[in-house]
Amino acid sequence: MGTGQALLTWFDRAGQRLGTVGEAADLVGVAFSPDRHTVANNILDPVSHTYDLWLYDIAKARRTRFTFDAARLNSAVA
């Protein structure tokens, strides 16, 4: 299960890498908040083998787990 390790990476319009957000994880889907200060995505829990929603505060470089459900989630972030 899962897609493998991925890292959210910023690029400029010319395709030059500017930096990364968070750590590498088995993640699916990416969505920005309307104010572009937060990034949401689903990250695979290696123990339960289910995805939970995580939020990245871009300015603070902090990732916070938003859901804690052991059930398989059908998320809008896909």
C-alpha positions as CSV (number, residue, x, y, z in Angstrom):
1,M,0.0,0.0,0.0
2,G,1.1,3.6,-0.6
3,T,2.9,5.4,-3.3
4,G,6.4,5.6,-1.7
5,Q,8.2,8.5,-0.1
6,A,7.6,12.0,-1.6
7,L,8.7,15.4,-0.6
8,L,6.6,18.6,-1.2
9,T,8.9,20.9,-3.2
10,W,8.6,24.5,-4.3
11,F,9.6,25.5,-7.8
12,D,9.7,28.9,-9.5
13,R,8.0,29.5,-12.9
14,A,11.3,28.7,-14.6
15,G,11.4,25.3,-13.0
16,Q,14.2,26.0,-10.5
17,R,13.9,24.4,-7.1
18,L,13.3,26.9,-4.3
19,G,12.9,24.7,-1.3
20,T,10.9,22.0,0.4
21,V,8.0,21.7,2.9
22,G,8.2,19.2,5.7
23,E,9.9,15.8,5.6
24,A,9.6,13.0,3.1
25,A,6.5,10.8,3.6
26,D,4.2,8.4,1.9
27,L,1.7,11.1,0.9
28,V,-1.3,11.5,-1.5
29,G,-2.8,14.7,-2.7
30,V,-2.0,18.3,-2.0
31,A,-4.3,21.3,-1.4
32,F,-3.6,24.9,-0.4
33,S,-5.8,26.9,2.0
34,P,-7.4,29.9,0.4
35,D,-4.9,32.3,2.0
36,R,-2.0,30.0,0.8
37,H,-0.5,29.8,4.3
38,T,-1.3,26.1,4.9
39,V,-0.9,23.0,2.8
40,A,-3.0,19.9,3.4
41,N,-2.3,16.4,2.3
42,N,-2.9,12.7,3.3
43,I,0.0,10.8,4.8
44,L,0.1,7.1,5.3
45,D,0.4,5.8,8.8
46,P,2.9,2.9,8.6
47,V,1.3,1.1,11.6
48,S,-2.4,1.2,10.7
49,H,-1.8,1.4,6.9
50,T,-4.4,4.1,6.6
51,Y,-4.1,7.8,5.5
52,D,-4.8,10.7,7.8
53,L,-5.0,14.4,6.9
54,W,-2.0,16.5,7.9
55,L,-1.7,20.3,7.7
56,Y,1.6,22.2,7.1
57,D,1.9,25.8,8.4
58,I,4.3,27.2,5.8
59,A,5.5,30.2,7.7
60,K,6.2,28.2,10.9
61,A,7.5,25.1,9.0
62,R,5.3,23.0,11.2
63,R,3.3,19.8,10.3
64,T,0.2,19.0,12.4
65,R,-1.9,15.8,12.2
66,F,-5.5,16.8,11.7
67,T,-7.3,13.4,11.7
68,F,-6.7,10.4,13.9
69,D,-9.1,7.9,12.5
70,A,-8.0,4.2,12.2
71,A,-10.6,3.8,9.5
72,R,-9.7,4.3,5.9
73,L,-10.5,7.9,4.9
74,N,-12.1,9.2,1.7
75,S,-10.7,12.7,1.7
76,A,-11.2,15.7,-0.5
77,V,-7.4,16.0,-0.7
78,A,-6.6,13.6,-3.5
